[in-house]
Amino acid sequence: MQIVYVVGTRPNFVKTAPVISALRQRLPEGRHTIVHTGQHYDRSMSEVFLEELGVPAPDHMLEVGSGSHAVQTARTMERLEPVLAEERPDLVIVPGDVNSTLAAVLTAVKMGVPVAHIESGLRSFDLTMPEEVNRIVADRFSAQLFLHSDEAIENLNLALA
């Protein structure tokens, strides 16, 4: 099985590190590819966390950098699409609710690649927050939902009702 993990910000590294570790142990024969979008690119917001959490160095660095929500999302999609075409994953795993998450979900789904969303069901119920929109889209288009609490389960059940 070929899994691509797409991370881009400090909270993403924290959320994804245990998933990467667990899946590498469970699927040792699989290919585990890490893509760092570079949404957080400063060493103190990026590499330090990867090192301390024991996450291997990323296989692909997209170097998206700063910008508006639209710019970051578009750059990530543009740079991620050829990586997914090259890697041909069976699954793309994304954490959280940042622009990198939204971009990875949209890119993978449009390419016909199933997505798993870490931290599914988290809700603020405030659609003026860009992160809330990103969460809803990620949950809606993910084939697998990794839940973190009973409240998240309730939120997803409400959304499906």
DSSP file (Angstrom, degrees, kcal/mol; ACC not computed):
  #  RESIDUE AA STRUCTURE BP1 BP2  ACC     N-H-->O    O-->H-N    N-H-->O    O-->H-N    TCO  KAPPA ALPHA  PHI   PSI    X-CA   Y-CA   Z-CA
    1    1 A M              0   0    0      0, 0.0    30,-2.5     0, 0.0     2,-0.6   0.000 360.0 360.0 360.0 136.2    0.0    0.0    0.0
    2    2 A Q  E     -a   31   0A   0     28,-0.2    88,-3.0    86,-0.1    89,-1.4  -0.920 360.0-176.3-106.0 115.8    1.2    3.5   -0.9
    3    3 A I  E     -ab  32  91A   0     28,-3.0    30,-3.0    -2,-0.6     2,-0.5  -0.944  10.6-161.5-115.6 133.1    0.3    6.2    1.6
    4    4 A V  E     -ab  33  92A   0     87,-2.5    89,-3.0    -2,-0.4     2,-0.5  -0.967   5.3-159.7-112.3 125.9    1.0    9.9    1.2
    5    5 A Y  E     -ab  34  93A   0     28,-3.1    30,-3.2    -2,-0.5     2,-0.6  -0.914   6.2-158.7-102.8 125.6    0.9   12.0    4.3
    6    6 A V  E     +a   35   0A   0     87,-2.5     2,-0.3    -2,-0.5    30,-0.2  -0.927  19.4 165.8-111.1 117.8    0.4   15.8    3.6
    7    7 A V  E     +a   36   0A   0     28,-2.8    30,-3.0    -2,-0.6    31,-0.3  -0.893  14.1 160.4-125.9 156.2    1.5   18.1    6.4
    8    8 A G        +     0   0    0      1,-0.3    32,-2.9    -2,-0.3     2,-0.3   0.518  56.6  45.2-149.4 -18.0    2.1   21.8    6.3
    9    9 A T  S >> S-     0   0    0     30,-0.2     4,-1.7     1,-0.1     3,-0.5  -0.891  82.1-101.3-135.9 163.6    2.0   23.4    9.8
   10   10 A R  H 3> S+     0   0    0     -2,-0.3     4,-1.6     1,-0.3     3,-0.4   0.896 120.7  50.3 -51.3 -49.5    3.2   22.8   13.3
   11   11 A P  H 3> S+     0   0    0      0, 0.0     4,-2.2     0, 0.0    -1,-0.3   0.862 106.4  58.0 -60.8 -31.5   -0.1   21.5   14.6
   12   12 A N  H <> S+     0   0    0     -3,-0.5     4,-2.4     1,-0.2     5,-0.2   0.895 103.4  51.9 -62.6 -39.7   -0.2   19.1   11.6
   13   13 A F  H  X S+     0   0    0     -4,-1.7     4,-2.2    -3,-0.4    -1,-0.2   0.920 110.2  48.4 -63.7 -43.0    3.1   17.6   12.6
   14   14 A V  H  < S+     0   0    0     -4,-1.6    -1,-0.2     1,-0.2    -2,-0.2   0.907 116.0  43.4 -64.0 -42.6    1.9   16.9   16.1
   15   15 A K  H  < S+     0   0    0     -4,-2.2     4,-0.4     1,-0.2    -1,-0.2   0.838 119.1  42.3 -72.1 -33.7   -1.3   15.3   14.9
   16   16 A T  H  X S+     0   0    0     -4,-2.4     4,-2.8    -5,-0.2     3,-0.4   0.777  93.6  78.6 -88.7 -28.5    0.3   13.2   12.1
   17   17 A A  H  X S+     0   0    0     -4,-2.2     4,-2.3     1,-0.2     5,-0.2   0.895  97.2  44.0 -52.1 -49.6    3.4   11.9   13.9
   18   18 A P  H  > S+     0   0    0      0, 0.0     4,-2.4     0, 0.0    -1,-0.2   0.838 113.5  52.2 -68.2 -28.4    1.7    9.1   15.9
   19   19 A V  H  > S+     0   0    0     -4,-0.4     4,-2.7    -3,-0.4     5,-0.3   0.927 110.3  47.5 -69.6 -44.9   -0.4    8.1   12.8
   20   20 A I  H  X S+     0   0    0     -4,-2.8     4,-2.3     2,-0.2     5,-0.2   0.939 113.9  48.2 -59.9 -46.8    2.7    7.8   10.7
   21   21 A S  H  X S+     0   0    0     -4,-2.3     4,-1.8    -5,-0.3    -2,-0.2   0.929 113.6  46.2 -60.2 -47.1    4.5    5.8   13.4
   22   22 A A  H  X S+     0   0    0     -4,-2.4     4,-2.4     1,-0.2    -1,-0.2   0.903 114.2  46.9 -65.1 -42.2    1.5    3.5   13.9
   23   23 A L  H  X S+     0   0    0     -4,-2.7     4,-2.7     2,-0.2    -1,-0.2   0.844 108.8  54.7 -72.6 -31.7    0.9    2.9   10.2
   24   24 A R  H  < S+     0   0    0     -4,-2.3    -1,-0.2    -5,-0.3    -2,-0.2   0.891 113.0  43.8 -64.8 -37.7    4.6    2.2    9.5
   25   25 A Q  H  < S+     0   0    0     -4,-1.8    -2,-0.2    -5,-0.2    -1,-0.2   0.898 118.4  43.3 -71.1 -40.9    4.5   -0.5   12.2
   26   26 A R  H  < S+     0   0    0     -4,-2.4    -2,-0.2     1,-0.3    -3,-0.2   0.834 126.8  30.8 -75.3 -32.5    1.3   -1.9   11.0
   27   27 A L    ><  +     0   0    0     -4,-2.7     3,-1.6    -5,-0.2    -1,-0.3  -0.551  67.6 157.9-124.5  65.0    2.2   -1.8    7.3
   28   28 A P  T 3  S+     0   0    0      0, 0.0    -1,-0.1     0, 0.0    -2,-0.1   0.779  76.4  54.3 -63.9 -25.2    6.0   -2.2    7.2
   29   29 A E  T 3  S+     0   0    0     -3,-0.1    -5,-0.1     2,-0.1    -2,-0.0   0.582  93.9  95.8 -83.1  -9.0    5.9   -3.4    3.6
   30   30 A G  S <  S-     0   0    0     -3,-1.6     2,-0.6    -7,-0.2   -28,-0.2  -0.241  80.0-114.3 -77.0 166.8    4.0   -0.3    2.5
   31   31 A R  E     -a    2   0A   0    -30,-2.5   -28,-3.0     2,-0.0     2,-0.6  -0.923  28.2-165.7-103.1 124.5    5.5    2.9    1.0
   32   32 A H  E     -a    3   0A   0     -2,-0.6     2,-0.5   -30,-0.2   -28,-0.2  -0.940   7.3-174.4-116.3 110.7    5.0    5.8    3.4
   33   33 A T  E     -a    4   0A   0    -30,-3.0   -28,-3.1    -2,-0.6     2,-0.5  -0.909  10.2-154.1-113.5 129.3    5.7    9.2    1.7
   34   34 A I  E     -a    5   0A   0     -2,-0.5    25,-2.1    23,-0.2    26,-1.7  -0.891   6.6-168.1-106.1 127.4    5.7   12.5    3.5
   35   35 A V  E     -ac   6  60A   0    -30,-3.2   -28,-2.8    -2,-0.5     2,-0.6  -0.966   4.1-162.3-114.0 123.2    4.9   15.7    1.7
   36   36 A H  E     -ac   7  61A   0     24,-2.9    26,-2.9    -2,-0.5    27,-0.5  -0.921   3.0-164.4-104.9 115.9    5.6   19.0    3.5
   37   37 A T        -     0   0    0    -30,-3.0    27,-3.0    -2,-0.6    28,-0.2   0.786  30.7-129.7 -72.7 -24.9    3.7   21.8    1.9
   38   38 A G        +     0   0    0    -31,-0.3    27,-1.2    25,-0.2     3,-0.1   0.701  62.5 139.2  82.7  19.3    5.8   24.5    3.6
   39   39 A Q  S    S+     0   0    0      1,-0.3     2,-0.6    25,-0.2   -30,-0.2   0.935  83.9  35.4 -60.7 -43.4    2.8   26.5    4.8
   40   40 A H  S    S+     0   0    0    -32,-2.9    -1,-0.3     1,-0.1    -2,-0.2  -0.968  78.5 160.5-103.3 119.7    4.9   26.8    8.0
   41   41 A Y        +     0   0    0     -2,-0.6     6,-0.2    -3,-0.1     2,-0.1   0.565  30.9 106.9-120.9 -13.5    8.5   27.1    6.8
   42   42 A D  S >> S-     0   0    0      1,-0.1     3,-1.7     4,-0.1     4,-0.7  -0.469  74.7-123.3 -68.6 140.6   10.5   28.7    9.5
   43   43 A R  G >4>S+     0   0    0      1,-0.3     5,-2.0     2,-0.2     3,-0.9   0.871 111.6  54.1 -53.5 -40.9   12.8   26.1   11.2
   44   44 A S  G 345S+     0   0    0      1,-0.2    -1,-0.3     3,-0.1    -2,-0.0   0.667 115.0  40.4 -71.5 -14.5   11.3   26.8   14.7
   45   45 A M  G <45S+     0   0    0     -3,-1.7    -1,-0.2     3,-0.1    -2,-0.2   0.394 132.2  15.2-107.3  -0.5    7.8   26.1   13.3
   46   46 A S  T XX5S+     0   0    0     -3,-0.9     4,-1.8    -4,-0.7     3,-0.9   0.462 119.4  35.7-136.1 -86.2    8.8   23.1   11.1
   47   47 A E  H 3>5S+     0   0    0      1,-0.3     4,-2.8     2,-0.2     5,-0.2   0.835 112.3  59.3 -55.7 -38.1   11.9   21.0   11.2
   48   48 A V  H 3><S+     0   0    0     -5,-2.0     4,-2.6     1,-0.2    -1,-0.3   0.906 107.8  46.5 -58.0 -42.0   12.4   21.2   15.0
   49   49 A F  H <> S+     0   0    0     -3,-0.9     4,-2.2    -6,-0.3     6,-0.2   0.908 111.1  50.9 -68.6 -41.5    8.9   19.6   15.4
   50   50 A L  H  X>S+     0   0    0     -4,-1.8     5,-2.4     2,-0.2     4,-0.6   0.936 113.4  46.0 -60.3 -45.2    9.6   16.9   12.9
   51   51 A E  H ><5S+     0   0    0     -4,-2.8     3,-1.1     1,-0.2    -2,-0.2   0.943 114.2  46.5 -62.5 -49.2   12.9   16.0   14.6
   52   52 A E  H 3<5S+     0   0    0     -4,-2.6    -1,-0.2     1,-0.3    -2,-0.2   0.805 113.5  49.0 -66.8 -29.3   11.5   16.1   18.1
   53   53 A L  H 3<5S-     0   0    0     -4,-2.2    -1,-0.3    -5,-0.2    -2,-0.2   0.495 112.5-118.1 -88.6  -3.8    8.5   13.9   17.1
   54   54 A G  T <<5 +     0   0    0     -3,-1.1    -3,-0.2    -4,-0.6    -2,-0.1   0.759  58.5 155.0  74.9  24.6   10.6   11.4   15.3
   55   55 A V      < -     0   0    0     -5,-2.4    -1,-0.3    -6,-0.2    -2,-0.1  -0.724  45.9-115.6 -84.9 130.6    9.0   12.0   11.9
   56   56 A P        -     0   0    0      0, 0.0     3,-0.1     0, 0.0    -1,-0.1  -0.180  43.9 -81.4 -59.5 158.1   11.3   11.1    9.0
   57   57 A A        -     0   0    0      1,-0.1   -23,-0.2     2,-0.1   -10,-0.0  -0.318  59.2 -94.5 -58.3 142.0   12.5   13.9    6.7
   58   58 A P        -     0   0    0      0, 0.0   -23,-0.2     0, 0.0     3,-0.1  -0.273  21.5-146.5 -59.8 144.7    9.8   14.8    4.1
   59   59 A D  S    S+     0   0    0    -25,-2.1     2,-0.4     1,-0.2   -24,-0.2   0.751  87.6  30.0 -80.3 -27.0   10.2   13.1    0.8
   60   60 A H  E     -c   35   0A   0    -26,-1.7   -24,-2.9     0, 0.0     2,-0.5  -0.999  64.6-163.1-137.1 133.4    8.8   16.2   -1.0
   61   61 A M  E     -c   36   0A   0     -2,-0.4   -24,-0.2   -26,-0.2   -26,-0.0  -0.975   3.9-175.3-115.4 118.4    9.0   19.8    0.0
   62   62 A L        -     0   0    0    -26,-2.9   -25,-0.2    -2,-0.5   -24,-0.1   0.686  20.5-150.8 -89.1 -19.3    6.5   22.0   -1.8
   63   63 A E        +     0   0    0    -27,-0.5   -25,-0.2     1,-0.1   -26,-0.1   0.891  33.2 159.9  51.6  49.6    7.7   25.4   -0.4
   64   64 A V        +     0   0    0    -27,-3.0   -26,-0.2     1,-0.1   -25,-0.2   0.894  20.8 177.1 -69.4 -42.4    4.3   27.1   -0.6
   65   65 A G        -     0   0    0    -27,-1.2    -1,-0.1   -28,-0.2     2,-0.1  -0.229  35.8 -22.0  72.4-160.8    5.2   29.8    1.9
   66   66 A S  S    S+     0   0    0      5,-0.0     2,-0.3     6,-0.0   -26,-0.0  -0.267  72.5 111.7 -82.8 167.8    3.0   32.7    3.0
   67   67 A G        -     0   0    0    -28,-0.1    -2,-0.0    -2,-0.1    -3,-0.0  -0.848  64.9 -50.5 152.9 176.1    0.0   34.2    1.2
   68   68 A S     >  -     0   0    0     -2,-0.3     4,-2.9     1,-0.1     5,-0.3  -0.142  62.6 -97.0 -65.6 170.3   -3.7   34.7    1.4
   69   69 A H  H  > S+     0   0    0      1,-0.2     4,-2.4     2,-0.2     5,-0.2   0.926 127.0  47.3 -55.8 -45.1   -6.0   31.7    1.8
   70   70 A A  H  > S+     0   0    0      2,-0.2     4,-2.7     1,-0.2     5,-0.2   0.914 112.6  48.3 -65.1 -43.0   -6.5   31.5   -1.9
   71   71 A V  H  > S+     0   0    0      2,-0.2     4,-2.8     1,-0.2     5,-0.3   0.942 114.0  45.3 -64.8 -48.2   -2.8   31.8   -2.8
   72   72 A Q  H  X S+     0   0    0     -4,-2.9     4,-2.3     1,-0.2    -2,-0.2   0.925 115.7  47.1 -62.2 -43.5   -1.7   29.2   -0.3
   73   73 A T  H  X S+     0   0    0     -4,-2.4     4,-2.3    -5,-0.3    -2,-0.2   0.932 114.6  46.1 -64.0 -45.9   -4.4   26.8   -1.4
   74   74 A A  H  X S+     0   0    0     -4,-2.7     4,-2.7    -5,-0.2     5,-0.2   0.924 112.8  49.3 -64.7 -45.3   -3.8   27.3   -5.1
   75   75 A R  H  X S+     0   0    0     -4,-2.8     4,-2.4    -5,-0.2     5,-0.2   0.921 111.6  49.9 -60.2 -43.2    0.0   27.0   -4.7
   76   76 A T  H  X S+     0   0    0     -4,-2.3     4,-2.5    -5,-0.3     5,-0.3   0.931 111.8  47.5 -62.6 -44.8   -0.4   23.8   -2.7
   77   77 A M  H  X S+     0   0    0     -4,-2.3     4,-2.1     1,-0.2    -2,-0.2   0.929 112.4  49.5 -62.1 -44.8   -2.7   22.3   -5.3
   78   78 A E  H  < S+     0   0    0     -4,-2.7    -1,-0.2     1,-0.2    -2,-0.2   0.897 118.4  38.6 -60.2 -41.3   -0.5   23.2   -8.2
   79   79 A R  H  X S+     0   0    0     -4,-2.4     4,-0.6    -5,-0.2    -1,-0.2   0.751 115.8  51.0 -85.4 -24.8    2.6   21.7   -6.5
   80   80 A L  H  X S+     0   0    0     -4,-2.5     4,-2.6    -5,-0.2     3,-0.3   0.851  95.0  70.2 -80.9 -35.0    0.9   18.7   -5.0
   81   81 A E  H  X S+     0   0    0     -4,-2.1     4,-2.3    -5,-0.3     5,-0.2   0.903 100.5  45.0 -52.9 -49.5   -0.8   17.4   -8.2
   82   82 A P  H  > S+     0   0    0      0, 0.0     4,-2.0     0, 0.0    -1,-0.2   0.846 111.6  54.5 -66.1 -29.5    2.5   16.3   -9.9
   83   83 A V  H  X S+     0   0    0     -4,-0.6     4,-3.0    -3,-0.3     5,-0.2   0.935 110.6  45.0 -65.9 -45.3    3.7   14.7   -6.7
   84   84 A L  H  X S+     0   0    0     -4,-2.6     4,-2.4     1,-0.2    -1,-0.2   0.870 111.5  53.4 -66.7 -35.5    0.5   12.6   -6.4
   85   85 A A  H  < S+     0   0    0     -4,-2.3    -1,-0.2    -5,-0.3    -2,-0.2   0.893 114.8  41.8 -64.1 -38.7    0.7   11.8  -10.1
   86   86 A E  H  < S+     0   0    0     -4,-2.0    -2,-0.2    -5,-0.2    -1,-0.2   0.920 120.1  41.0 -73.1 -45.7    4.3   10.5   -9.6
   87   87 A E  H  < S-     0   0    0     -4,-3.0    -2,-0.2    -5,-0.2    -3,-0.2   0.796  85.1-157.9 -77.0 -29.7    3.6    8.7   -6.3
   88   88 A R     <  -     0   0    0     -4,-2.4   -86,-0.1    -5,-0.2    -3,-0.1   0.943  21.1-161.3  50.0  60.0    0.3    7.2   -7.3
   89   89 A P        -     0   0    0      0, 0.0   -86,-0.2     0, 0.0     3,-0.1  -0.264  29.0-146.7 -73.1 156.7   -0.9    6.6   -3.7
   90   90 A D  S    S+     0   0    0    -88,-3.0     2,-0.3     1,-0.3   -87,-0.2   0.657  89.5  13.9 -85.8 -22.0   -3.7    4.3   -2.5
   91   91 A L  E     -b    3   0A   0    -89,-1.4   -87,-2.5    22,-0.1     2,-0.5  -0.982  61.5-152.1-155.6 139.6   -4.5    6.8    0.2
   92   92 A V  E     -bd   4 115A   0     22,-2.3    24,-2.6    -2,-0.3     2,-0.5  -0.974  17.2-157.6-111.9 127.9   -3.7   10.4    1.1
   93   93 A I  E     +bd   5 116A   0    -89,-3.0   -87,-2.5    -2,-0.5    24,-0.2  -0.924  13.4 179.1-110.0 127.9   -3.8   11.2    4.8
   94   94 A V  E     - d   0 117A   0     22,-2.7    24,-3.1    -2,-0.5     2,-0.3  -0.961  12.8-147.4-126.9 143.5   -4.4   14.9    5.9
   95   95 A P  E     - d   0 118A   0      0, 0.0     3,-0.5     0, 0.0    24,-0.2  -0.772  47.8 -21.8-106.4 154.7   -4.6   16.4    9.4
   96   96 A G  S    S-     0   0    0     22,-1.5    42,-0.1    -2,-0.3    26,-0.1  -0.107  84.3 -62.9  68.4-141.1   -6.5   19.3   10.8
   97   97 A D  S    S+     0   0    0     41,-0.0    37,-0.3     4,-0.0    38,-0.2   0.090  76.6 123.1-148.1  23.3   -8.0   22.3    9.2
   98   98 A V  S >> S-     0   0    0     -3,-0.5     4,-2.0    36,-0.1     3,-0.5  -0.307  76.2 -95.3 -89.7 175.6   -5.4   24.5    7.5
   99   99 A N  H 3> S+     0   0    0      1,-0.2     4,-2.6     2,-0.2     5,-0.2   0.853 124.9  57.7 -59.1 -35.8   -5.1   25.6    3.9
  100  100 A S  H 3> S+     0   0    0      2,-0.2     4,-2.3     1,-0.2    -1,-0.2   0.875 105.5  51.4 -61.6 -36.7   -2.7   22.7    3.2
  101  101 A T  H <> S+     0   0    0     -3,-0.5     4,-2.4     2,-0.2    -2,-0.2   0.951 110.9  46.1 -64.2 -50.9   -5.4   20.3    4.4
  102  102 A L  H  X S+     0   0    0     -4,-2.0     4,-2.5     1,-0.2     5,-0.2   0.929 114.2  48.6 -58.4 -46.8   -8.1   21.8    2.1
  103  103 A A  H  X S+     0   0    0     -4,-2.6     4,-2.5     1,-0.2    -1,-0.2   0.900 111.6  48.8 -62.8 -42.1   -5.7   21.8   -0.9
  104  104 A A  H  X S+     0   0    0     -4,-2.3     4,-2.6    -5,-0.2     5,-0.3   0.906 111.5  49.6 -66.1 -41.1   -4.6   18.2   -0.4
  105  105 A V  H  X S+     0   0    0     -4,-2.4     4,-2.7     2,-0.2     5,-0.3   0.959 113.5  45.3 -61.5 -51.0   -8.2   17.0    0.0
  106  106 A L  H  X S+     0   0    0     -4,-2.5     4,-2.1    -5,-0.2    -2,-0.2   0.912 115.3  47.4 -60.5 -43.7   -9.3   18.8   -3.2
  107  107 A T  H  X S+     0   0    0     -4,-2.5     4,-1.2    -5,-0.2    -1,-0.2   0.948 115.0  44.4 -64.6 -49.0   -6.3   17.7   -5.2
  108  108 A A  H ><>S+     0   0    0     -4,-2.6     5,-2.8    -5,-0.2     3,-0.7   0.942 114.2  48.5 -62.1 -48.8   -6.6   14.0   -4.1
  109  109 A V  H ><5S+     0   0    0     -4,-2.7     3,-1.4    -5,-0.3    -1,-0.2   0.903 109.9  51.6 -61.2 -41.7  -10.3   13.7   -4.6
  110  110 A K  H 3<5S+     0   0    0     -4,-2.1    -1,-0.3    -5,-0.3    -2,-0.2   0.747 110.4  50.4 -67.6 -21.8  -10.2   15.3   -8.0
  111  111 A M  T <<5S-     0   0    0     -4,-1.2    -1,-0.3    -3,-0.7    -2,-0.2   0.387 120.4-110.0 -93.7   2.2   -7.5   12.8   -9.0
  112  112 A G  T < 5S+     0   0    0     -3,-1.4    -3,-0.2    -4,-0.3    -2,-0.1   0.718  72.2 139.0  79.2  20.9   -9.6    9.9   -7.7
  113  113 A V      < -     0   0    0     -5,-2.8    -1,-0.3    -6,-0.2    -2,-0.2  -0.873  54.2-120.0-101.4 126.6   -7.4    9.2   -4.7
  114  114 A P        -     0   0    0      0, 0.0   -22,-2.3     0, 0.0     2,-0.4  -0.284  28.0-147.8 -62.4 149.4   -9.2    8.3   -1.4
  115  115 A V  E     -d   92   0A   0     26,-0.3    28,-2.2   -24,-0.2    29,-1.9  -0.925  10.5-158.2-121.8 144.0   -8.5   10.6    1.6
  116  116 A A  E     -de  93 144A   0    -24,-2.6   -22,-2.7    -2,-0.4     2,-0.6  -0.987  14.9-150.2-117.3 133.3   -8.3   10.0    5.3
  117  117 A H  E >   -de  94 145A   0     27,-2.4    29,-2.9    -2,-0.4     3,-0.7  -0.914   2.7-148.9-111.5 118.3   -8.8   13.0    7.6
  118  118 A I  E 3  S+de  95 146A   0    -24,-3.1   -22,-1.5    -2,-0.6    29,-0.1  -0.692  85.1  22.4 -82.0 132.7   -7.2   13.1   11.0
  119  119 A E  E >  S+     0   0A   0     27,-1.5     3,-1.1    -2,-0.4    -1,-0.2   0.816  85.8 178.7  79.1  35.9   -9.2   15.1   13.6
  120  120 A S  E <   + e   0 147A   0     26,-2.2    28,-0.6    -3,-0.7    -1,-0.2  -0.299  57.4  31.2 -64.0 150.1  -12.5   14.7   11.8
  121  121 A G  T 3  S+     0   0    0      1,-0.3     2,-0.3    14,-0.2    -1,-0.2   0.352  74.5 142.4  85.1  -6.0  -15.6   16.1   13.4
  122  122 A L    <   +     0   0    0     -3,-1.1     2,-0.3    13,-0.1    -1,-0.3  -0.525  28.7 175.8 -65.7 131.1  -14.0   19.1   15.1
  123  123 A R        +     0   0    0     -2,-0.3     9,-0.0    -3,-0.1    32,-0.0  -0.998  40.4 176.4-143.6 143.7  -16.4   22.0   14.8
  124  124 A S        -     0   0    0     -2,-0.3    -1,-0.1     5,-0.1     3,-0.1   0.511  42.3-136.5-108.5 -18.8  -16.7   25.6   16.0
  125  125 A F        +     0   0    0      1,-0.2     2,-0.6     4,-0.1    -2,-0.0   0.743  67.2 122.8  63.5  26.4  -20.0   26.1   14.0
  126  126 A D    >   -     0   0    0      1,-0.1     3,-1.9     3,-0.1     6,-0.3  -0.884  42.3-173.1-118.9  97.1  -18.6   29.5   12.9
  127  127 A L  T 3  S+     0   0    0     -2,-0.6     6,-0.1     1,-0.3    -1,-0.1   0.516  78.9  73.7 -72.1  -3.3  -18.5   29.6    9.1
  128  128 A T  T 3  S+     0   0    0      4,-0.0    -1,-0.3    -3,-0.0     3,-0.1   0.625  80.6  87.4 -80.2 -11.7  -16.7   32.9    9.2
  129  129 A M  S X> S-     0   0    0     -3,-1.9     4,-1.5     1,-0.2     3,-0.7  -0.772  73.8-148.2 -86.3 122.1  -13.6   31.0   10.3
  130  130 A P  H 3> S+     0   0    0      0, 0.0     4,-2.3     0, 0.0    -1,-0.2   0.867  98.7  59.0 -55.9 -35.2  -11.7   29.7    7.2
  131  131 A E  H 3> S+     0   0    0      1,-0.2     4,-2.4     2,-0.2     5,-0.2   0.855 100.5  55.1 -64.0 -34.3  -10.6   26.7    9.3
  132  132 A E  H <> S+     0   0    0     -3,-0.7     4,-2.2    -6,-0.3    -1,-0.2   0.915 108.4  48.0 -65.7 -41.8  -14.3   25.7    9.9
  133  133 A V  H  X S+     0   0    0     -4,-1.5     4,-2.4     1,-0.2     5,-0.2   0.926 111.4  51.0 -62.2 -44.3  -14.9   25.7    6.1
  134  134 A N  H  X S+     0   0    0     -4,-2.3     4,-2.5   -37,-0.3    -2,-0.2   0.894 109.7  50.6 -60.4 -41.0  -11.7   23.6    5.6
  135  135 A R  H  X S+     0   0    0     -4,-2.4     4,-2.7   -38,-0.2     5,-0.2   0.924 110.5  48.4 -62.5 -45.8  -12.9   21.1    8.3
  136  136 A I  H  X S+     0   0    0     -4,-2.2     4,-2.5     1,-0.2    -2,-0.2   0.925 113.8  45.9 -63.7 -45.1  -16.3   20.6    6.7
  137  137 A V  H  X S+     0   0    0     -4,-2.4     4,-2.0     2,-0.2    -1,-0.2   0.927 113.0  50.4 -63.6 -44.8  -14.8   20.1    3.2
  138  138 A A  H  X S+     0   0    0     -4,-2.5     4,-0.8    -5,-0.2    -2,-0.2   0.927 114.1  44.2 -60.7 -45.2  -12.2   17.7    4.5
  139  139 A D  H >< S+     0   0    0     -4,-2.7     3,-0.6     1,-0.2    -1,-0.2   0.911 111.9  53.2 -65.5 -41.5  -14.7   15.6    6.4
  140  140 A R  H 3< S+     0   0    0     -4,-2.5    -1,-0.2    -5,-0.2    -2,-0.2   0.866 116.6  36.3 -63.5 -38.0  -17.2   15.6    3.5
  141  141 A F  H 3< S+     0   0    0     -4,-2.0   -26,-0.3    -5,-0.2     2,-0.3   0.406  92.8 106.0-101.2   2.8  -14.8   14.3    0.9
  142  142 A S    <<  -     0   0    0     -4,-0.8   -26,-0.2    -3,-0.6     3,-0.1  -0.642  54.2-157.1 -86.0 139.9  -12.8   11.9    3.0
  143  143 A A  S    S+     0   0    0    -28,-2.2     2,-0.4    -2,-0.3   -27,-0.2   0.750  86.0  36.8 -81.0 -27.3  -13.3    8.2    2.7
  144  144 A Q  E    S-e  116   0A   0    -29,-1.9   -27,-2.4     2,-0.0     2,-0.5  -0.991  71.0-157.7-130.2 136.6  -11.9    7.6    6.2
  145  145 A L  E     -e  117   0A   0     -2,-0.4     2,-0.8   -29,-0.2   -27,-0.2  -0.959   3.9-157.0-118.1 119.3  -12.5    9.8    9.2
  146  146 A F  E     -e  118   0A   0    -29,-2.9   -26,-2.2    -2,-0.5   -27,-1.5  -0.855  21.5-157.9 -96.0 110.0  -10.1    9.6   12.2
  147  147 A L  E     -e  120   0A   0     -2,-0.8   -26,-0.1   -28,-0.2     3,-0.1  -0.564  20.1-170.4 -94.5 151.8  -12.0   10.8   15.2
  148  148 A H        +     0   0    0    -28,-0.6     2,-0.3     1,-0.2    -1,-0.1   0.479  65.2  11.9-119.3  -6.5  -10.6   12.3   18.4
  149  149 A S  S  > S-     0   0    0      1,-0.1     4,-1.5     0, 0.0    -1,-0.2  -0.991  70.3-106.3-163.5 164.1  -13.5   12.5   20.7
  150  150 A D  H  > S+     0   0    0     -2,-0.3     4,-2.3     1,-0.2     5,-0.2   0.858 119.3  59.0 -63.7 -35.1  -17.2   11.6   21.4
  151  151 A E  H  > S+     0   0    0      1,-0.2     4,-2.5     2,-0.2    -1,-0.2   0.889 102.2  52.9 -61.6 -39.2  -18.1   15.2   20.6
  152  152 A A  H  > S+     0   0    0      2,-0.2     4,-2.2     1,-0.2    -1,-0.2   0.897 107.8  51.0 -63.5 -39.8  -16.6   14.8   17.1
  153  153 A I  H  X S+     0   0    0     -4,-1.5     4,-2.4     2,-0.2    -2,-0.2   0.932 110.6  49.0 -62.4 -45.0  -18.7   11.7   16.6
  154  154 A E  H  X S+     0   0    0     -4,-2.3     4,-2.3     1,-0.2    -2,-0.2   0.913 109.5  52.4 -59.9 -43.7  -21.8   13.7   17.6
  155  155 A N  H  X S+     0   0    0     -4,-2.5     4,-1.9     1,-0.2    -1,-0.2   0.903 111.1  46.2 -60.7 -42.7  -20.9   16.5   15.3
  156  156 A L  H  X S+     0   0    0     -4,-2.2     4,-1.7     2,-0.2    -1,-0.2   0.885 110.1  53.5 -69.8 -37.7  -20.5   14.2   12.3
  157  157 A N  H  X S+     0   0    0     -4,-2.4     4,-1.0     1,-0.2    -2,-0.2   0.895 109.2  49.8 -62.1 -38.6  -23.8   12.4   13.1
  158  158 A L  H  < S+     0   0    0     -4,-2.3     3,-0.4     1,-0.2    -2,-0.2   0.891 108.7  52.3 -64.0 -40.0  -25.5   15.8   13.2
  159  159 A A  H  < S+     0   0    0     -4,-1.9    -1,-0.2     1,-0.2    -2,-0.2   0.832 112.1  45.7 -66.7 -31.6  -24.0   16.7    9.8
  160  160 A L  H  <        0   0    0     -4,-1.7    -1,-0.2     1,-0.2    -2,-0.2   0.629 360.0 360.0 -86.4 -14.6  -25.3   13.4    8.3
  161  161 A A     <        0   0    0     -4,-1.0    -1,-0.2    -3,-0.4    -2,-0.1   0.483 360.0 360.0 -71.3 360.0  -28.8   13.7    9.8
